[in-house]
């Protein structure tokens, strides 16, 4: 923390832990599918720990690169990823959080990844970069803050991860048909606007 004068008055220290086998419950899904994987949870829920174990489990099967903005997945070891991630995982360090989207695109264009791992997608430009990577055939493992899918849909910056939403109006007849299904009459309904990055 910094005060108004720019002097440091507090410090938060985060220690990354390896929790071996925490991703085992979804390992069959990871290995049998090419779908993107989004880990959603509130701060401190263990999203990064979970992703770290996924990276370790998948490291010998694919060319994967970790876009590491805060050094929480790979740790700080002079540019080399932490040994717990496996010997084949590469990392792309992000010097400034504002550049995370640019590093994601750089990895896509220059390093031929099968999988890009992103800890904490949090801004609209990162959502767009994730969509670009996914649309070009690269699989994504990522995390985002939220307690539920509804939180994600209601977050203006992140809703593009699930395709985005928009409200439309319908005529009386269609509204009546829709109200029979939902028990509430409304001429407005919400629909997905595009293809989701994460199914």
Biotite code that builds the C-alpha atoms (Angstrom):
import biotite.structure as struc

atoms = struc.array([
    struc.Atom([0.000, 0.000, 0.000], chain_id="A", res_id=1, res_name="UNK", atom_name="CA", element="C"),
    struc.Atom([1.122, 3.568, -0.660], chain_id="A", res_id=2, res_name="UNK", atom_name="CA", element="C"),
    struc.Atom([0.005, 6.740, 1.067], chain_id="A", res_id=3, res_name="UNK", atom_name="CA", element="C"),
    struc.Atom([-0.878, 10.016, -0.677], chain_id="A", res_id=4, res_name="UNK", atom_name="CA", element="C"),
    struc.Atom([2.793, 10.953, -0.761], chain_id="A", res_id=5, res_name="UNK", atom_name="CA", element="C"),
    struc.Atom([3.689, 7.738, -2.569], chain_id="A", res_id=6, res_name="UNK", atom_name="CA", element="C"),
    struc.Atom([5.492, 6.192, 0.415], chain_id="A", res_id=7, res_name="UNK", atom_name="CA", element="C"),
    struc.Atom([5.001, 2.507, 1.174], chain_id="A", res_id=8, res_name="UNK", atom_name="CA", element="C"),
    struc.Atom([3.152, 1.891, 4.427], chain_id="A", res_id=9, res_name="UNK", atom_name="CA", element="C"),
    struc.Atom([1.965, -1.690, 4.026], chain_id="A", res_id=10, res_name="UNK", atom_name="CA", element="C"),
    struc.Atom([2.796, -4.844, 2.139], chain_id="A", res_id=11, res_name="UNK", atom_name="CA", element="C"),
    struc.Atom([0.877, -7.979, 1.198], chain_id="A", res_id=12, res_name="UNK", atom_name="CA", element="C"),
    struc.Atom([2.908, -11.144, 0.808], chain_id="A", res_id=13, res_name="UNK", atom_name="CA", element="C"),
    struc.Atom([1.312, -14.040, -1.055], chain_id="A", res_id=14, res_name="UNK", atom_name="CA", element="C"),
    struc.Atom([2.911, -17.448, -0.925], chain_id="A", res_id=15, res_name="UNK", atom_name="CA", element="C"),
    struc.Atom([2.014, -19.812, -3.735], chain_id="A", res_id=16, res_name="UNK", atom_name="CA", element="C"),
    struc.Atom([1.441, -23.367, -2.626], chain_id="A", res_id=17, res_name="UNK", atom_name="CA", element="C"),
    struc.Atom([1.368, -26.538, -4.577], chain_id="A", res_id=18, res_name="UNK", atom_name="CA", element="C"),
    struc.Atom([-1.543, -28.730, -3.611], chain_id="A", res_id=19, res_name="UNK", atom_name="CA", element="C"),
    struc.Atom([-0.737, -31.970, -5.351], chain_id="A", res_id=20, res_name="UNK", atom_name="CA", element="C"),
    struc.Atom([-3.639, -33.703, -7.117], chain_id="A", res_id=21, res_name="UNK", atom_name="CA", element="C"),
    struc.Atom([-6.263, -31.007, -6.461], chain_id="A", res_id=22, res_name="UNK", atom_name="CA", element="C"),
    struc.Atom([-7.211, -31.072, -10.168], chain_id="A", res_id=23, res_name="UNK", atom_name="CA", element="C"),
    struc.Atom([-7.654, -34.861, -10.297], chain_id="A", res_id=24, res_name="UNK", atom_name="CA", element="C"),
    struc.Atom([-11.506, -34.649, -10.153], chain_id="A", res_id=25, res_name="UNK", atom_name="CA", element="C"),
    struc.Atom([-11.569, -32.980, -13.594], chain_id="A", res_id=26, res_name="UNK", atom_name="CA", element="C"),
    struc.Atom([-8.512, -34.623, -15.124], chain_id="A", res_id=27, res_name="UNK", atom_name="CA", element="C"),
    struc.Atom([-10.556, -36.924, -17.351], chain_id="A", res_id=28, res_name="UNK", atom_name="CA", element="C"),
    struc.Atom([-12.368, -33.878, -18.778], chain_id="A", res_id=29, res_name="UNK", atom_name="CA", element="C"),
    struc.Atom([-9.088, -32.048, -19.368], chain_id="A", res_id=30, res_name="UNK", atom_name="CA", element="C"),
    struc.Atom([-7.550, -34.971, -21.230], chain_id="A", res_id=31, res_name="UNK", atom_name="CA", element="C"),
    struc.Atom([-10.580, -36.146, -23.213], chain_id="A", res_id=32, res_name="UNK", atom_name="CA", element="C"),
    struc.Atom([-11.731, -32.765, -24.482], chain_id="A", res_id=33, res_name="UNK", atom_name="CA", element="C"),
    struc.Atom([-10.342, -29.788, -26.341], chain_id="A", res_id=34, res_name="UNK", atom_name="CA", element="C"),
    struc.Atom([-12.709, -27.375, -24.601], chain_id="A", res_id=35, res_name="UNK", atom_name="CA", element="C"),
    struc.Atom([-11.435, -24.272, -22.877], chain_id="A", res_id=36, res_name="UNK", atom_name="CA", element="C"),
    struc.Atom([-11.525, -24.403, -19.074], chain_id="A", res_id=37, res_name="UNK", atom_name="CA", element="C"),
    struc.Atom([-12.496, -21.435, -16.878], chain_id="A", res_id=38, res_name="UNK", atom_name="CA", element="C"),
    struc.Atom([-12.000, -21.676, -13.115], chain_id="A", res_id=39, res_name="UNK", atom_name="CA", element="C"),
    struc.Atom([-14.427, -19.266, -11.447], chain_id="A", res_id=40, res_name="UNK", atom_name="CA", element="C"),
    struc.Atom([-14.310, -18.316, -7.771], chain_id="A", res_id=41, res_name="UNK", atom_name="CA", element="C"),
    struc.Atom([-13.976, -15.476, -5.268], chain_id="A", res_id=42, res_name="UNK", atom_name="CA", element="C"),
    struc.Atom([-10.557, -14.119, -4.219], chain_id="A", res_id=43, res_name="UNK", atom_name="CA", element="C"),
    struc.Atom([-8.674, -16.609, -2.067], chain_id="A", res_id=44, res_name="UNK", atom_name="CA", element="C"),
    struc.Atom([-10.736, -19.628, -3.146], chain_id="A", res_id=45, res_name="UNK", atom_name="CA", element="C"),
    struc.Atom([-7.757, -21.492, -4.643], chain_id="A", res_id=46, res_name="UNK", atom_name="CA", element="C"),
    struc.Atom([-8.162, -20.774, -8.365], chain_id="A", res_id=47, res_name="UNK", atom_name="CA", element="C"),
    struc.Atom([-4.429, -20.219, -8.897], chain_id="A", res_id=48, res_name="UNK", atom_name="CA", element="C"),
    struc.Atom([-3.520, -23.320, -6.882], chain_id="A", res_id=49, res_name="UNK", atom_name="CA", element="C"),
    struc.Atom([-5.937, -25.359, -8.994], chain_id="A", res_id=50, res_name="UNK", atom_name="CA", element="C"),
    struc.Atom([-4.531, -23.978, -12.250], chain_id="A", res_id=51, res_name="UNK", atom_name="CA", element="C"),
    struc.Atom([-0.972, -24.670, -11.076], chain_id="A", res_id=52, res_name="UNK", atom_name="CA", element="C"),
    struc.Atom([-1.863, -28.340, -10.627], chain_id="A", res_id=53, res_name="UNK", atom_name="CA", element="C"),
    struc.Atom([-3.581, -28.442, -14.042], chain_id="A", res_id=54, res_name="UNK", atom_name="CA", element="C"),
    struc.Atom([-0.429, -27.038, -15.656], chain_id="A", res_id=55, res_name="UNK", atom_name="CA", element="C"),
    struc.Atom([1.728, -29.660, -13.951], chain_id="A", res_id=56, res_name="UNK", atom_name="CA", element="C"),
    struc.Atom([-0.608, -32.482, -15.005], chain_id="A", res_id=57, res_name="UNK", atom_name="CA", element="C"),
    struc.Atom([-0.766, -31.379, -18.656], chain_id="A", res_id=58, res_name="UNK", atom_name="CA", element="C"),
    struc.Atom([2.840, -30.273, -19.128], chain_id="A", res_id=59, res_name="UNK", atom_name="CA", element="C"),
    struc.Atom([4.164, -33.361, -20.935], chain_id="A", res_id=60, res_name="UNK", atom_name="CA", element="C"),
    struc.Atom([1.217, -33.727, -23.306], chain_id="A", res_id=61, res_name="UNK", atom_name="CA", element="C"),
    struc.Atom([1.060, -30.295, -24.870], chain_id="A", res_id=62, res_name="UNK", atom_name="CA", element="C"),
    struc.Atom([3.012, -27.203, -25.752], chain_id="A", res_id=63, res_name="UNK", atom_name="CA", element="C"),
    struc.Atom([1.644, -24.925, -23.052], chain_id="A", res_id=64, res_name="UNK", atom_name="CA", element="C"),
    struc.Atom([2.644, -21.406, -22.115], chain_id="A", res_id=65, res_name="UNK", atom_name="CA", element="C"),
    struc.Atom([1.682, -19.617, -18.918], chain_id="A", res_id=66, res_name="UNK", atom_name="CA", element="C"),
    struc.Atom([0.936, -15.902, -19.282], chain_id="A", res_id=67, res_name="UNK", atom_name="CA", element="C"),
    struc.Atom([2.052, -14.968, -15.788], chain_id="A", res_id=68, res_name="UNK", atom_name="CA", element="C"),
    struc.Atom([1.095, -11.445, -14.820], chain_id="A", res_id=69, res_name="UNK", atom_name="CA", element="C"),
    struc.Atom([1.662, -11.540, -11.069], chain_id="A", res_id=70, res_name="UNK", atom_name="CA", element="C"),
    struc.Atom([4.171, -14.428, -10.899], chain_id="A", res_id=71, res_name="UNK", atom_name="CA", element="C"),
    struc.Atom([1.668, -16.392, -8.813], chain_id="A", res_id=72, res_name="UNK", atom_name="CA", element="C"),
    struc.Atom([1.588, -19.474, -11.040], chain_id="A", res_id=73, res_name="UNK", atom_name="CA", element="C"),
    struc.Atom([5.257, -19.768, -11.952], chain_id="A", res_id=74, res_name="UNK", atom_name="CA", element="C"),
    struc.Atom([6.868, -17.990, -9.014], chain_id="A", res_id=75, res_name="UNK", atom_name="CA", element="C"),
    struc.Atom([9.855, -15.708, -9.305], chain_id="A", res_id=76, res_name="UNK", atom_name="CA", element="C"),
    struc.Atom([12.949, -17.633, -10.292], chain_id="A", res_id=77, res_name="UNK", atom_name="CA", element="C"),
    struc.Atom([14.944, -15.476, -12.640], chain_id="A", res_id=78, res_name="UNK", atom_name="CA", element="C"),
    struc.Atom([12.529, -16.062, -15.512], chain_id="A", res_id=79, res_name="UNK", atom_name="CA", element="C"),
    struc.Atom([12.292, -19.848, -15.217], chain_id="A", res_id=80, res_name="UNK", atom_name="CA", element="C"),
    struc.Atom([9.012, -21.431, -14.155], chain_id="A", res_id=81, res_name="UNK", atom_name="CA", element="C"),
    struc.Atom([8.839, -23.119, -10.787], chain_id="A", res_id=82, res_name="UNK", atom_name="CA", element="C"),
    struc.Atom([9.801, -26.809, -10.933], chain_id="A", res_id=83, res_name="UNK", atom_name="CA", element="C"),
    struc.Atom([6.333, -27.835, -9.736], chain_id="A", res_id=84, res_name="UNK", atom_name="CA", element="C"),
    struc.Atom([4.971, -26.892, -13.164], chain_id="A", res_id=85, res_name="UNK", atom_name="CA", element="C"),
    struc.Atom([7.013, -29.504, -15.005], chain_id="A", res_id=86, res_name="UNK", atom_name="CA", element="C"),
    struc.Atom([10.009, -29.189, -17.259], chain_id="A", res_id=87, res_name="UNK", atom_name="CA", element="C"),
    struc.Atom([8.150, -28.566, -20.520], chain_id="A", res_id=88, res_name="UNK", atom_name="CA", element="C"),
    struc.Atom([5.993, -25.623, -19.452], chain_id="A", res_id=89, res_name="UNK", atom_name="CA", element="C"),
    struc.Atom([7.117, -22.236, -20.684], chain_id="A", res_id=90, res_name="UNK", atom_name="CA", element="C"),
    struc.Atom([6.188, -18.879, -19.234], chain_id="A", res_id=91, res_name="UNK", atom_name="CA", element="C"),
    struc.Atom([5.559, -15.469, -20.751], chain_id="A", res_id=92, res_name="UNK", atom_name="CA", element="C"),
    struc.Atom([6.134, -12.836, -18.113], chain_id="A", res_id=93, res_name="UNK", atom_name="CA", element="C"),
    struc.Atom([3.966, -9.741, -18.191], chain_id="A", res_id=94, res_name="UNK", atom_name="CA", element="C"),
    struc.Atom([5.845, -6.666, -17.038], chain_id="A", res_id=95, res_name="UNK", atom_name="CA", element="C"),
    struc.Atom([2.749, -4.533, -16.583], chain_id="A", res_id=96, res_name="UNK", atom_name="CA", element="C"),
    struc.Atom([-0.825, -5.675, -15.898], chain_id="A", res_id=97, res_name="UNK", atom_name="CA", element="C"),
    struc.Atom([-2.029, -3.273, -18.599], chain_id="A", res_id=98, res_name="UNK", atom_name="CA", element="C"),
    struc.Atom([-0.165, -5.360, -21.196], chain_id="A", res_id=99, res_name="UNK", atom_name="CA", element="C"),
    struc.Atom([-1.585, -8.804, -20.352], chain_id="A", res_id=100, res_name="UNK", atom_name="CA", element="C"),
    struc.Atom([-3.801, -8.838, -23.459], chain_id="A", res_id=101, res_name="UNK", atom_name="CA", element="C"),
    struc.Atom([-0.857, -7.907, -25.700], chain_id="A", res_id=102, res_name="UNK", atom_name="CA", element="C"),
    struc.Atom([1.307, -10.678, -24.239], chain_id="A", res_id=103, res_name="UNK", atom_name="CA", element="C"),
    struc.Atom([-1.519, -13.173, -24.817], chain_id="A", res_id=104, res_name="UNK", atom_name="CA", element="C"),
    struc.Atom([-1.621, -12.208, -28.516], chain_id="A", res_id=105, res_name="UNK", atom_name="CA", element="C"),
    struc.Atom([2.188, -12.250, -28.749], chain_id="A", res_id=106, res_name="UNK", atom_name="CA", element="C"),
    struc.Atom([2.258, -15.799, -27.354], chain_id="A", res_id=107, res_name="UNK", atom_name="CA", element="C"),
    struc.Atom([-0.412, -16.813, -29.875], chain_id="A", res_id=108, res_name="UNK", atom_name="CA", element="C"),
    struc.Atom([1.413, -15.327, -32.857], chain_id="A", res_id=109, res_name="UNK", atom_name="CA", element="C"),
    struc.Atom([5.017, -16.182, -32.038], chain_id="A", res_id=110, res_name="UNK", atom_name="CA", element="C"),
    struc.Atom([5.202, -19.311, -29.891], chain_id="A", res_id=111, res_name="UNK", atom_name="CA", element="C"),
    struc.Atom([2.790, -21.872, -31.430], chain_id="A", res_id=112, res_name="UNK", atom_name="CA", element="C"),
    struc.Atom([1.092, -22.924, -28.185], chain_id="A", res_id=113, res_name="UNK", atom_name="CA", element="C"),
    struc.Atom([-1.433, -25.720, -27.881], chain_id="A", res_id=114, res_name="UNK", atom_name="CA", element="C"),
    struc.Atom([-2.602, -24.279, -24.566], chain_id="A", res_id=115, res_name="UNK", atom_name="CA", element="C"),
    struc.Atom([-2.350, -20.787, -23.092], chain_id="A", res_id=116, res_name="UNK", atom_name="CA", element="C"),
    struc.Atom([-2.796, -20.561, -19.327], chain_id="A", res_id=117, res_name="UNK", atom_name="CA", element="C"),
    struc.Atom([-3.996, -17.218, -17.947], chain_id="A", res_id=118, res_name="UNK", atom_name="CA", element="C"),
    struc.Atom([-4.408, -16.554, -14.249], chain_id="A", res_id=119, res_name="UNK", atom_name="CA", element="C"),
    struc.Atom([-7.124, -13.989, -13.711], chain_id="A", res_id=120, res_name="UNK", atom_name="CA", element="C"),
    struc.Atom([-8.800, -12.572, -16.760], chain_id="A", res_id=121, res_name="UNK", atom_name="CA", element="C"),
    struc.Atom([-10.246, -9.357, -15.384], chain_id="A", res_id=122, res_name="UNK", atom_name="CA", element="C"),
    struc.Atom([-10.719, -6.775, -18.134], chain_id="A", res_id=123, res_name="UNK", atom_name="CA", element="C"),
    struc.Atom([-12.600, -6.471, -21.384], chain_id="A", res_id=124, res_name="UNK", atom_name="CA", element="C"),
    struc.Atom([-9.428, -6.283, -23.471], chain_id="A", res_id=125, res_name="UNK", atom_name="CA", element="C"),
    struc.Atom([-8.238, -9.571, -21.925], chain_id="A", res_id=126, res_name="UNK", atom_name="CA", element="C"),
    struc.Atom([-11.612, -11.124, -22.767], chain_id="A", res_id=127, res_name="UNK", atom_name="CA", element="C"),
    struc.Atom([-11.168, -10.016, -26.390], chain_id="A", res_id=128, res_name="UNK", atom_name="CA", element="C"),
    struc.Atom([-7.616, -11.400, -26.459], chain_id="A", res_id=129, res_name="UNK", atom_name="CA", element="C"),
    struc.Atom([-8.867, -14.717, -25.039], chain_id="A", res_id=130, res_name="UNK", atom_name="CA", element="C"),
    struc.Atom([-11.541, -14.846, -27.752], chain_id="A", res_id=131, res_name="UNK", atom_name="CA", element="C"),
    struc.Atom([-8.896, -14.202, -30.420], chain_id="A", res_id=132, res_name="UNK", atom_name="CA", element="C"),
    struc.Atom([-6.699, -17.015, -29.081], chain_id="A", res_id=133, res_name="UNK", atom_name="CA", element="C"),
    struc.Atom([-9.637, -19.422, -28.877], chain_id="A", res_id=134, res_name="UNK", atom_name="CA", element="C"),
    struc.Atom([-10.870, -18.530, -32.378], chain_id="A", res_id=135, res_name="UNK", atom_name="CA", element="C"),
    struc.Atom([-7.426, -19.393, -33.748], chain_id="A", res_id=136, res_name="UNK", atom_name="CA", element="C"),
    struc.Atom([-7.533, -22.893, -32.307], chain_id="A", res_id=137, res_name="UNK", atom_name="CA", element="C"),
    struc.Atom([-5.572, -22.466, -29.092], chain_id="A", res_id=138, res_name="UNK", atom_name="CA", element="C"),
    struc.Atom([-7.030, -24.054, -25.973], chain_id="A", res_id=139, res_name="UNK", atom_name="CA", element="C"),
    struc.Atom([-7.300, -21.870, -22.858], chain_id="A", res_id=140, res_name="UNK", atom_name="CA", element="C"),
    struc.Atom([-7.070, -22.629, -19.150], chain_id="A", res_id=141, res_name="UNK", atom_name="CA", element="C"),
    struc.Atom([-7.961, -19.477, -17.234], chain_id="A", res_id=142, res_name="UNK", atom_name="CA", element="C"),
    struc.Atom([-9.406, -18.093, -14.039], chain_id="A", res_id=143, res_name="UNK", atom_name="CA", element="C"),
    struc.Atom([-11.712, -15.185, -13.249], chain_id="A", res_id=144, res_name="UNK", atom_name="CA", element="C"),
    struc.Atom([-13.272, -13.691, -10.148], chain_id="A", res_id=145, res_name="UNK", atom_name="CA", element="C"),
    struc.Atom([-16.902, -14.483, -9.427], chain_id="A", res_id=146, res_name="UNK", atom_name="CA", element="C"),
    struc.Atom([-18.951, -16.671, -7.144], chain_id="A", res_id=147, res_name="UNK", atom_name="CA", element="C"),
    struc.Atom([-21.311, -18.000, -9.810], chain_id="A", res_id=148, res_name="UNK", atom_name="CA", element="C"),
    struc.Atom([-22.071, -18.034, -13.506], chain_id="A", res_id=149, res_name="UNK", atom_name="CA", element="C"),
    struc.Atom([-24.633, -15.299, -12.831], chain_id="A", res_id=150, res_name="UNK", atom_name="CA", element="C"),
    struc.Atom([-21.844, -13.111, -11.404], chain_id="A", res_id=151, res_name="UNK", atom_name="CA", element="C"),
    struc.Atom([-19.912, -13.617, -14.624], chain_id="A", res_id=152, res_name="UNK", atom_name="CA", element="C"),
    struc.Atom([-22.911, -12.752, -16.802], chain_id="A", res_id=153, res_name="UNK", atom_name="CA", element="C"),
    struc.Atom([-23.634, -9.625, -14.739], chain_id="A", res_id=154, res_name="UNK", atom_name="CA", element="C"),
    struc.Atom([-20.019, -8.407, -14.925], chain_id="A", res_id=155, res_name="UNK", atom_name="CA", element="C"),
    struc.Atom([-19.876, -6.044, -17.912], chain_id="A", res_id=156, res_name="UNK", atom_name="CA", element="C"),
    struc.Atom([-16.165, -6.602, -18.503], chain_id="A", res_id=157, res_name="UNK", atom_name="CA", element="C"),
    struc.Atom([-16.215, -10.396, -18.226], chain_id="A", res_id=158, res_name="UNK", atom_name="CA", element="C"),
    struc.Atom([-19.548, -11.412, -19.741], chain_id="A", res_id=159, res_name="UNK", atom_name="CA", element="C"),
    struc.Atom([-17.889, -11.834, -23.141], chain_id="A", res_id=160, res_name="UNK", atom_name="CA", element="C"),
    struc.Atom([-16.254, -14.993, -21.761], chain_id="A", res_id=161, res_name="UNK", atom_name="CA", element="C"),
    struc.Atom([-19.668, -16.656, -21.986], chain_id="A", res_id=162, res_name="UNK", atom_name="CA", element="C"),
    struc.Atom([-20.779, -14.900, -25.165], chain_id="A", res_id=163, res_name="UNK", atom_name="CA", element="C"),
    struc.Atom([-22.111, -11.605, -23.824], chain_id="A", res_id=164, res_name="UNK", atom_name="CA", element="C"),
    struc.Atom([-25.760, -10.676, -23.371], chain_id="A", res_id=165, res_name="UNK", atom_name="CA", element="C"),
    struc.Atom([-28.225, -8.199, -24.761], chain_id="A", res_id=166, res_name="UNK", atom_name="CA", element="C"),
    struc.Atom([-31.860, -7.376, -24.150], chain_id="A", res_id=167, res_name="UNK", atom_name="CA", element="C"),
    struc.Atom([-34.378, -7.538, -26.969], chain_id="A", res_id=168, res_name="UNK", atom_name="CA", element="C"),
    struc.Atom([-38.031, -6.688, -27.153], chain_id="A", res_id=169, res_name="UNK", atom_name="CA", element="C"),
    struc.Atom([-40.660, -8.937, -28.702], chain_id="A", res_id=170, res_name="UNK", atom_name="CA", element="C"),
    struc.Atom([-44.227, -8.539, -29.854], chain_id="A", res_id=171, res_name="UNK", atom_name="CA", element="C"),
    struc.Atom([-47.285, -9.360, -27.756], chain_id="A", res_id=172, res_name="UNK", atom_name="CA", element="C"),
    struc.Atom([-47.846, -12.820, -29.223], chain_id="A", res_id=173, res_name="UNK", atom_name="CA", element="C"),
    struc.Atom([-44.260, -13.934, -28.673], chain_id="A", res_id=174, res_name="UNK", atom_name="CA", element="C"),
    struc.Atom([-44.271, -12.423, -25.169], chain_id="A", res_id=175, res_name="UNK", atom_name="CA", element="C"),
    struc.Atom([-47.414, -14.412, -24.304], chain_id="A", res_id=176, res_name="UNK", atom_name="CA", element="C"),
    struc.Atom([-45.840, -17.638, -25.606], chain_id="A", res_id=177, res_name="UNK", atom_name="CA", element="C"),
    struc.Atom([-42.708, -16.978, -23.582], chain_id="A", res_id=178, res_name="UNK", atom_name="CA", element="C"),
    struc.Atom([-44.723, -16.077, -20.470], chain_id="A", res_id=179, res_name="UNK", atom_name="CA", element="C"),
    struc.Atom([-46.477, -19.455, -20.604], chain_id="A", res_id=180, res_name="UNK", atom_name="CA", element="C"),
    struc.Atom([-43.067, -21.078, -20.169], chain_id="A", res_id=181, res_name="UNK", atom_name="CA", element="C"),
    struc.Atom([-41.749, -18.741, -17.471], chain_id="A", res_id=182, res_name="UNK", atom_name="CA", element="C"),
    struc.Atom([-45.012, -17.653, -15.770], chain_id="A", res_id=183, res_name="UNK", atom_name="CA", element="C"),
    struc.Atom([-44.066, -13.974, -16.068], chain_id="A", res_id=184, res_name="UNK", atom_name="CA", element="C"),
    struc.Atom([-45.261, -11.696, -18.869], chain_id="A", res_id=185, res_name="UNK", atom_name="CA", element="C"),
    struc.Atom([-42.542, -9.499, -20.281], chain_id="A", res_id=186, res_name="UNK", atom_name="CA", element="C"),
    struc.Atom([-41.827, -8.061, -23.691], chain_id="A", res_id=187, res_name="UNK", atom_name="CA", element="C"),
    struc.Atom([-38.105, -7.970, -22.891], chain_id="A", res_id=188, res_name="UNK", atom_name="CA", element="C"),
    struc.Atom([-35.873, -11.002, -22.911], chain_id="A", res_id=189, res_name="UNK", atom_name="CA", element="C"),
    struc.Atom([-32.147, -11.546, -22.616], chain_id="A", res_id=190, res_name="UNK", atom_name="CA", element="C"),
    struc.Atom([-30.135, -13.541, -25.111], chain_id="A", res_id=191, res_name="UNK", atom_name="CA", element="C"),
    struc.Atom([-26.525, -14.381, -25.790], chain_id="A", res_id=192, res_name="UNK", atom_name="CA", element="C"),
    struc.Atom([-24.899, -12.042, -28.304], chain_id="A", res_id=193, res_name="UNK", atom_name="CA", element="C"),
    struc.Atom([-22.004, -14.126, -29.561], chain_id="A", res_id=194, res_name="UNK", atom_name="CA", element="C"),
    struc.Atom([-20.021, -17.296, -29.295], chain_id="A", res_id=195, res_name="UNK", atom_name="CA", element="C"),
    struc.Atom([-18.675, -18.021, -25.818], chain_id="A", res_id=196, res_name="UNK", atom_name="CA", element="C"),
    struc.Atom([-14.937, -18.348, -25.207], chain_id="A", res_id=197, res_name="UNK", atom_name="CA", element="C"),
    struc.Atom([-15.751, -20.854, -22.462], chain_id="A", res_id=198, res_name="UNK", atom_name="CA", element="C"),
    struc.Atom([-18.716, -23.221, -22.995], chain_id="A", res_id=199, res_name="UNK", atom_name="CA", element="C"),
])
